[in-house]
Amino acid sequence: MHRKLDLTFWATVILITVIGTVGGVLFKSGTNVLGTIDFKRLLDIRMSTTTLVFGGLVVFSVFLFFYSGYSLRGQVFAAEYLFTPIIFLALVMMALSRFLIGIPMSVTGLGRLTGLLTALTVLTTAVASNLIFKETFSMRVLAGMALAAVAVVLIGE
């Protein structure tokens, strides 16, 4: 499972970083336009015929997207990758977390929130990885995670 960290690895890491950074800046720009976001605003639905029709179309199109993509498995590797049920579920959960990020992002800075979430994600992912996959960490890595914990306290003030 260990692969050398070659040019492809680093080019992909840089691409992910650039896309994520641009996405974060665009997301923060959008929350600035919308003002403070909270759960009440996210759940604000004005029921009407239009809401029901277009809401139904959204649900149908999501079902059609999943069914079509799942049907392409075996024909297109990218479809097999994306529509493997556990990977698709993981991506949905990651998208939901990105959607919910708008709540704290609407009241704090992008850099501060990104630093806080990154440090918290490092810590919680390491614990989950240890519990589920039995991943072990060297003392050096544990020291880095301890610094991440300190970062959470410092950034979160």
RAVEN-V987773 format. One record per residue. N is the residue number from 1. PSI is psi in whole degrees, 0 to 359 (NA if undefined). OMEGA is omega in degrees with one decimal (none if undefined). Layout:
N|PSI|OMEGA  N|PSI|OMEGA
This chain:
1|337|179.5  2|126|178.9  3|145|-178.7  4|148|-177.7  5|80|-174.3  6|188|-178.8  7|319|179.0  8|316|178.8  9|307|-175.5  10|325|176.3  11|320|178.1  12|318|177.8  13|317|179.4  14|317|179.0  15|315|178.2  16|316|-179.3  17|314|-179.2  18|312|-179.9  19|317|179.0  20|320|179.0  21|313|178.5  22|317|177.9  23|318|178.7  24|317|179.2  25|316|177.7  26|319|179.7  27|313|179.2  28|321|176.7  29|319|178.5  30|318|179.2  31|329|176.2  32|322|179.3  33|322|-174.5  34|346|-178.6  35|194|-177.8  36|131|-179.7  37|135|174.9  38|177|-177.9  39|325|-180.0  40|315|179.0  41|322|179.9  42|329|-178.1  43|7|179.2  44|107|-179.7  45|123|176.7  46|105|-176.8  47|130|176.8  48|175|175.9  49|318|179.2  50|316|179.2  51|315|-178.6  52|316|-178.6  53|307|-177.1  54|327|173.8  55|317|176.4  56|320|177.6  57|321|177.6  58|312|-179.9  59|315|179.4  60|318|-178.5  61|325|176.3  62|316|176.8  63|315|-179.7  64|319|177.3  65|310|-178.1  66|315|-179.4  67|315|-179.3  68|314|179.1  69|316|179.8  70|324|-179.9  71|337|179.1  72|351|178.1  73|139|-177.0  74|339|178.3  75|324|-175.9  76|120|-176.4  77|320|-179.9  78|324|176.9  79|320|177.6  80|319|178.8  81|306|-176.1  82|322|-172.7  83|12|166.4  84|123|-169.9  85|315|-177.5  86|326|177.2  87|318|178.9  88|317|177.5  89|316|178.3  90|317|-179.9  91|323|176.3  92|316|179.1  93|321|177.8  94|321|177.5  95|320|177.6  96|318|178.5  97|322|177.3  98|323|177.5  99|313|-178.2  100|341|179.7  101|340|178.8  102|333|-179.0  103|300|178.7  104|331|-178.2  105|333|-178.8  106|349|-178.0  107|4|178.3  108|174|-178.6  109|153|179.8  110|312|-178.8  111|317|-179.9  112|312|-178.9  113|319|178.8  114|316|177.3  115|316|179.8  116|310|-178.3  117|323|179.2  118|313|179.8  119|316|178.8  120|320|179.7  121|321|176.4  122|312|-177.5  123|310|-176.6  124|325|177.9  125|321|178.4  126|316|178.2  127|313|179.7  128|319|179.8  129|323|177.2  130|315|-177.5  131|318|-173.4  132|314|-174.4  133|1|179.9  134|31|178.0  135|136|178.4  136|158|-176.7  137|141|177.2  138|167|177.8  139|325|178.9  140|316|178.6  141|318|177.9  142|322|176.8  143|320|176.7  144|322|178.1  145|325|175.8  146|321|176.2  147|324|176.6  148|321|177.9  149|319|176.9  150|320|178.8  151|320|178.7  152|315|-179.9  153|314|-177.2  154|318|-178.2  155|324|-174.6  156|352|-178.5  157|NA|none
